[in-house]
């Protein structure tokens, strides 16, 4: 399973991965545990590396466009920005929307 598949699975059934206390922060912690476990495995990790190094900036650009902001660089992680600029009842959906767009862009740029 890669990072994209994991996030898609969490989106479909968050309680199966996070438990009853579903929050953006708990999703973040679970995803980080998955990412760090990948450091010890073999295989194609391009999508994991891309997520690790580019997702936060992608998230900030997405939020800038959505909220008509001008956040210029990331001094905090993507959880902070989603938590700051979105209402409680929309944060998790916004996170998954950003992820879906990020992976769509990744695949369109990395077609073989």
MDTraj code that builds the backbone (N, CA, C; nanometers):
import mdtraj as md
import numpy as np

residues = "UNK UNK UNK UNK UNK UNK UNK UNK UNK UNK UNK UNK UNK UNK UNK UNK UNK UNK UNK UNK UNK UNK UNK UNK UNK UNK UNK UNK UNK UNK UNK UNK UNK UNK UNK UNK UNK UNK UNK UNK UNK UNK UNK UNK UNK UNK UNK UNK UNK UNK UNK UNK UNK UNK UNK UNK UNK UNK UNK UNK UNK UNK UNK UNK UNK UNK UNK UNK UNK UNK UNK UNK UNK UNK UNK UNK UNK UNK UNK UNK UNK UNK UNK UNK UNK UNK UNK UNK UNK UNK UNK UNK UNK UNK UNK UNK UNK UNK UNK UNK UNK UNK UNK UNK UNK UNK UNK UNK UNK UNK UNK UNK".split()
xyz = np.array([
    [0.0852, -0.1172, 0.0000],
    [0.0000, 0.0000, 0.0000],
    [0.0895, 0.1231, 0.0000],
    [0.0538, 0.2227, -0.0808],
    [0.1280, 0.3481, -0.0795],
    [0.0458, 0.4552, -0.0078],
    [0.1021, 0.5747, 0.0023],
    [0.0392, 0.6821, 0.0782],
    [-0.0966, 0.7199, 0.0193],
    [-0.1068, 0.7201, -0.1117],
    [-0.2337, 0.7543, -0.1757],
    [-0.3416, 0.6519, -0.1409],
    [-0.3081, 0.5247, -0.1506],
    [-0.4041, 0.4195, -0.1167],
    [-0.4457, 0.4281, 0.0296],
    [-0.3501, 0.4551, 0.1168],
    [-0.3816, 0.4694, 0.2593],
    [-0.4807, 0.5827, 0.2822],
    [-0.4537, 0.6993, 0.2248],
    [-0.5414, 0.8144, 0.2456],
    [-0.6795, 0.7879, 0.1871],
    [-0.6860, 0.7228, 0.0710],
    [-0.8159, 0.6865, 0.0137],
    [-0.8920, 0.5917, 0.1065],
    [-0.8226, 0.4968, 0.1661],
    [-0.8865, 0.4032, 0.2586],
    [-0.9343, 0.4730, 0.3857],
    [-0.8538, 0.5641, 0.4374],
    [-0.8945, 0.6391, 0.5560],
    [-1.0184, 0.7225, 0.5245],
    [-1.0199, 0.7834, 0.4069],
    [-1.1350, 0.8654, 0.3687],
    [-1.2630, 0.7821, 0.3636],
    [-1.2529, 0.6596, 0.3144],
    [-1.3698, 0.5720, 0.3028],
    [-1.4193, 0.5240, 0.4396],
    [-1.3272, 0.4952, 0.5308],
    [-1.3661, 0.4404, 0.6609],
    [-1.2688, 0.4862, 0.7692],
    [-1.2779, 0.6129, 0.8096],
    [-1.1805, 0.6653, 0.9063],
    [-1.1767, 0.5910, 1.0390],
    [-1.2911, 0.5406, 1.0847],
    [-1.2934, 0.4712, 1.2135],
    [-1.2103, 0.3439, 1.2119],
    [-1.1972, 0.2805, 1.0958],
    [-1.1178, 0.1583, 1.0855],
    [-0.9684, 0.1866, 1.1094],
    [-0.9257, 0.3079, 1.0829],
    [-0.7839, 0.3432, 1.0977],
    [-0.7584, 0.4290, 1.2206],
    [-0.8487, 0.5205, 1.2497],
    [-0.8256, 0.6198, 1.3540],
    [-0.8978, 0.5849, 1.4833],
    [-1.0061, 0.5105, 1.4742],
    [-1.0873, 0.4803, 1.5913],
    [-1.2011, 0.5799, 1.6031],
    [-1.2597, 0.5865, 1.7199],
    [-1.3767, 0.6711, 1.7416],
    [-1.3431, 0.8203, 1.7444],
    [-1.2232, 0.8553, 1.7857],
    [-1.1845, 0.9955, 1.8004],
    [-1.1232, 1.0478, 1.6702],
    [-1.2084, 1.0701, 1.5705],
    [-1.1600, 1.1138, 1.4394],
    [-1.1353, 1.2638, 1.4434],
    [-1.0117, 1.3006, 1.4169],
    [-0.9744, 1.4420, 1.4078],
    [-0.8648, 1.4535, 1.3043],
    [-0.8456, 1.5730, 1.2526],
    [-0.7388, 1.5954, 1.1565],
    [-0.6035, 1.5636, 1.2180],
    [-0.5839, 1.5989, 1.3429],
    [-0.4570, 1.5710, 1.4091],
    [-0.4317, 1.4202, 1.4203],
    [-0.5332, 1.3416, 1.4534],
    [-0.5158, 1.1965, 1.4618],
    [-0.4883, 1.1348, 1.3252],
    [-0.5519, 1.1887, 1.2204],
    [-0.5222, 1.1419, 1.0845],
    [-0.3771, 1.1736, 1.0501],
    [-0.3324, 1.2934, 1.0836],
    [-0.1943, 1.3357, 1.0601],
    [-0.0955, 1.2406, 1.1283],
    [-0.1215, 1.2078, 1.2528],
    [-0.0332, 1.1172, 1.3280],
    [-0.0296, 0.9791, 1.2631],
    [-0.1440, 0.9286, 1.2231],
    [-0.1495, 0.7967, 1.1594],
    [-0.0715, 0.7969, 1.0277],
    [-0.0921, 0.9006, 0.9458],
    [-0.0218, 0.9097, 0.8180],
    [0.1288, 0.9190, 0.8404],
    [0.1726, 0.9969, 0.9385],
    [0.3165, 1.0079, 0.9659],
    [0.3746, 0.8739, 1.0090],
    [0.3028, 0.7985, 1.0897],
    [0.3500, 0.6653, 1.1269],
    [0.3669, 0.5773, 1.0051],
    [0.2728, 0.5836, 0.9140],
    [0.2819, 0.5074, 0.7896],
    [0.4035, 0.5529, 0.7076],
    [0.4188, 0.6843, 0.6925],
    [0.5307, 0.7369, 0.6121],
    [0.6649, 0.6934, 0.6701],
    [0.6810, 0.7036, 0.7999],
    [0.8086, 0.6688, 0.8608],
    [0.8344, 0.5190, 0.8551],
    [0.7293, 0.4389, 0.8557],
    [0.7502, 0.2945, 0.8411],
    [0.7992, 0.2612, 0.7017],
    [0.7666, 0.3442, 0.6039],
    [0.8112, 0.3218, 0.4663],
    [0.9620, 0.3391, 0.4513],
    [1.0237, 0.4089, 0.5434],
    [1.1689, 0.4264, 0.5360],
    [1.2419, 0.2933, 0.5464],
    [1.1754, 0.1936, 0.6013],
    [1.2377, 0.0647, 0.6240],
    [1.1894, -0.0428, 0.5270],
    [1.1215, -0.0019, 0.4214],
    [1.0725, -0.0981, 0.3235],
    [1.1331, -0.0695, 0.1878],
    [1.1151, -0.1635, 0.0984],
    [1.1667, -0.1498, -0.0363],
    [1.0514, -0.1285, -0.1318],
    [1.0836, -0.0848, -0.2512],
    [0.9812, -0.0666, -0.3532],
    [0.9760, 0.0776, -0.4007],
    [0.8754, 0.1063, -0.4785],
    [0.8592, 0.2383, -0.5362],
    [0.8036, 0.3332, -0.4303],
    [0.8857, 0.4257, -0.3875],
    [0.8397, 0.5198, -0.2858],
    [0.8297, 0.6613, -0.3412],
    [0.8259, 0.6759, -0.4734],
    [0.8181, 0.8093, -0.5323],
    [0.7004, 0.8892, -0.4794],
    [0.5849, 0.8269, -0.4706],
    [0.4660, 0.8997, -0.4255],
    [0.4792, 0.9384, -0.2782],
    [0.5424, 0.8529, -0.1974],
    [0.5656, 0.8862, -0.0571],
    [0.6633, 1.0031, -0.0447],
    [0.7694, 1.0001, -0.1246],
    [0.8669, 1.1089, -0.1206],
    [0.8034, 1.2400, -0.1646],
    [0.7226, 1.2327, -0.2685],
    [0.6540, 1.3520, -0.3171],
    [0.5607, 1.4065, -0.2094],
    [0.4847, 1.3200, -0.1461],
    [0.3938, 1.3630, -0.0398],
    [0.4730, 1.4249, 0.0751],
    [0.5802, 1.3591, 0.1149],
    [0.6613, 1.4070, 0.2266],
    [0.7193, 1.5448, 0.1997],
    [0.7685, 1.5664, 0.0778],
    [0.8415, 1.6898, 0.0497],
    [0.7578, 1.8006, -0.0134],
    [0.6427, 1.7672, -0.0706],
    [0.5699, 1.8693, -0.1453],
    [0.4263, 1.8934, -0.0994],
    [0.3714, 1.8057, -0.0168],
    [0.2299, 1.8193, 0.0166],
    [0.1993, 1.9462, 0.0948],
    [0.2808, 1.9829, 0.1890],
    [0.2525, 2.1007, 0.2714],
    [0.2456, 2.2263, 0.1840],
    [0.3418, 2.2433, 0.0938],
    [0.3382, 2.3590, 0.0042],
    [0.2173, 2.3537, -0.0881],
    [0.1847, 2.2337, -0.1363],
    [0.0665, 2.2167, -0.2206],
    [-0.0587, 2.2567, -0.1426],
    [-0.0652, 2.2141, -0.0186],
    [-0.1782, 2.2452, 0.0689],
    [-0.1913, 2.3964, 0.0871],
    [-0.0817, 2.4639, 0.1114],
    [-0.0841, 2.6087, 0.1301],
    [-0.1322, 2.6781, 0.0020],
    [-0.0823, 2.6343, -0.1130],
    [-0.1275, 2.6932, -0.2395],
    [-0.2765, 2.6689, -0.2609],
    [-0.3234, 2.5501, -0.2262],
    [-0.4650, 2.5152, -0.2395],
    [-0.5497, 2.6066, -0.1516],
    [-0.5069, 2.6249, -0.0269],
    [-0.5787, 2.7118, 0.0670],
    [-0.5747, 2.8568, 0.0197],
    [-0.4584, 2.9007, -0.0306],
    [-0.4486, 3.0369, -0.0837],
    [-0.5536, 3.0617, -0.1916],
    [-0.5665, 2.9663, -0.2826],
    [-0.6641, 2.9813, -0.3909],
    [-0.8069, 2.9744, -0.3373],
    [-0.8323, 2.8812, -0.2488],
    [-0.9673, 2.8608, -0.1966],
    [-1.0151, 2.9788, -0.1116],
    [-0.9258, 3.0346, -0.0334],
    [-0.9626, 3.1409, 0.0614],
    [-0.9145, 3.2795, 0.0179],
    [-0.8541, 3.2868, -0.1014],
    [-0.8015, 3.4131, -0.1527],
    [-0.7039, 3.4765, -0.0526],
    [-0.6071, 3.3957, -0.0111],
    [-0.5046, 3.4381, 0.0840],
    [-0.3707, 3.4510, 0.0136],
    [-0.2708, 3.4905, 0.0892],
    [-0.1359, 3.4992, 0.0354],
    [-0.0356, 3.4477, 0.1386],
    [-0.0549, 3.3245, 0.1830],
    [0.0426, 3.2614, 0.2718],
    [0.1625, 3.2301, 0.1830],
    [0.2797, 3.2856, 0.2151],
    [0.3918, 3.2753, 0.1221],
    [0.4805, 3.1532, 0.1430],
    [0.4889, 3.1033, 0.2624],
    [0.5695, 2.9837, 0.2852],
    [0.5217, 2.9128, 0.4100],
    [0.5652, 2.7900, 0.4216],
    [0.5188, 2.7064, 0.5316],
    [0.6168, 2.7095, 0.6478],
    [0.5729, 2.7690, 0.7580],
    [0.6544, 2.7595, 0.8797],
    [0.5939, 2.6572, 0.9747],
    [0.4739, 2.6119, 0.9403],
    [0.4042, 2.5101, 1.0187],
    [0.3523, 2.4046, 0.9230],
    [0.3076, 2.2951, 0.9746],
    [0.2571, 2.1874, 0.8917],
    [0.1176, 2.2143, 0.8384],
    [0.0766, 2.1304, 0.7452],
    [-0.0532, 2.1489, 0.6800],
    [-0.1702, 2.1409, 0.7772],
    [-0.1572, 2.0653, 0.8850],
    [-0.2655, 2.0564, 0.9829],
    [-0.2951, 2.1951, 1.0400],
    [-0.1931, 2.2705, 1.0725],
    [-0.2116, 2.4046, 1.1270],
    [-0.2941, 2.4917, 1.0329],
    [-0.2606, 2.4893, 0.9044],
    [-0.3284, 2.5767, 0.8091],
    [-0.4737, 2.5350, 0.7868],
    [-0.4994, 2.4071, 0.7799],
    [-0.6372, 2.3602, 0.7660],
    [-0.7159, 2.3934, 0.8924],
    [-0.6556, 2.3690, 1.0079],
    [-0.7221, 2.3997, 1.1352],
    [-0.7506, 2.5493, 1.1484],
    [-0.6632, 2.6332, 1.0970],
    [-0.6767, 2.7783, 1.1114],
    [-0.7827, 2.8371, 1.0182],
    [-0.7902, 2.7885, 0.8958],
    [-0.8722, 2.8556, 0.7948],
    [-1.0055, 2.7885, 0.7631],
    [-1.0356, 2.6763, 0.8270],
    [-1.1613, 2.6078, 0.7973],
    [-1.2397, 2.5792, 0.9244],
    [-1.3698, 2.5711, 0.9086],
    [-1.4589, 2.5418, 1.0196],
    [-1.4433, 2.3975, 1.0630],
    [-1.4744, 2.3723, 1.1885],
    [-1.4571, 2.2397, 1.2476],
    [-1.5237, 2.1302, 1.1652],
    [-1.6444, 2.1540, 1.1173],
    [-1.7182, 2.0493, 1.0472],
    [-1.6701, 2.0266, 0.9040],
    [-1.5758, 2.1074, 0.8546],
    [-1.5287, 2.0894, 0.7174],
    [-1.3811, 2.0511, 0.7075],
    [-1.3082, 2.0524, 0.8176],
    [-1.1632, 2.0317, 0.8149],
    [-1.1217, 1.8982, 0.7547],
    [-1.1845, 1.7909, 0.7962],
    [-1.1451, 1.6588, 0.7477],
    [-1.1778, 1.6446, 0.5993],
    [-1.2944, 1.6913, 0.5572],
    [-1.3285, 1.6865, 0.4147],
    [-1.2342, 1.7718, 0.3313],
    [-1.1973, 1.8882, 0.3814],
    [-1.1013, 1.9739, 0.3106],
    [-0.9685, 1.9005, 0.2953],
    [-0.9226, 1.8361, 0.4020],
    [-0.7975, 1.7601, 0.3941],
    [-0.8044, 1.6557, 0.2829],
    [-0.9124, 1.5784, 0.2788],
    [-0.9239, 1.4754, 0.1757],
    [-0.9386, 1.5365, 0.0364],
    [-1.0054, 1.6490, 0.0241],
    [-1.0145, 1.7159, -0.1058],
    [-0.8768, 1.7598, -0.1551],
    [-0.7972, 1.8160, -0.0651],
    [-0.6615, 1.8578, -0.1017],
    [-0.5788, 1.7354, -0.1406],
    [-0.5890, 1.6278, -0.0634],
    [-0.5151, 1.5051, -0.0961],
    [-0.5544, 1.4525, -0.2338],
    [-0.6838, 1.4472, -0.2606],
    [-0.7296, 1.3962, -0.3903],
    [-0.6748, 1.4804, -0.5052],
    [-0.6761, 1.6113, -0.4900],
    [-0.6198, 1.6987, -0.5929],
    [-0.4696, 1.6787, -0.6064],
    [-0.4014, 1.6659, -0.4930],
    [-0.2564, 1.6449, -0.4940],
    [-0.2204, 1.5174, -0.5695],
    [-0.2883, 1.4064, -0.5398],
    [-0.2572, 1.2803, -0.6062],
    [-0.2956, 1.2832, -0.7536],
    [-0.4037, 1.3509, -0.7861],
    [-0.4439, 1.3658, -0.9264],
    [-0.3341, 1.4398, -1.0029],
    [-0.2838, 1.5489, -0.9449],
    [-0.1747, 1.6237, -1.0071],
    [-0.0477, 1.5388, -1.0165],
    [-0.0180, 1.4654, -0.9112],
    [0.1002, 1.3786, -0.9124],
    [0.0934, 1.2817, -1.0292],
    [-0.0199, 1.2145, -1.0457],
    [-0.0330, 1.1152, -1.1523],
    [-0.0314, 1.1783, -1.2906],
    [-0.0894, 1.2969, -1.3040],
    [-0.0880, 1.3614, -1.4353],
    [0.0533, 1.4050, -1.4754],
    [0.1364, 1.4381, -1.3784],
    [0.2738, 1.4796, -1.4054],
    [0.3690, 1.3620, -1.4186],
    [0.3292, 1.2448, -1.3729],
    [0.4191, 1.1291, -1.3705],
    [0.3683, 1.0132, -1.4555],
    [0.2947, 1.0454, -1.5603],
    [0.2496, 0.9397, -1.6503],
    [0.3685, 0.8848, -1.7262],
    [0.3673, 0.7529, -1.7416],
    [0.4793, 0.6893, -1.8124],
    [0.4480, 0.6749, -1.9580],
])
top = md.Topology()
chain = top.add_chain()
for i, resn in enumerate(residues, 1):
    res = top.add_residue(resn, chain, resSeq=i)
    for name in ("N", "CA", "C"):
        top.add_atom(name, md.element.get_by_symbol(name[0]), res)
traj = md.Trajectory(xyz[None], top)
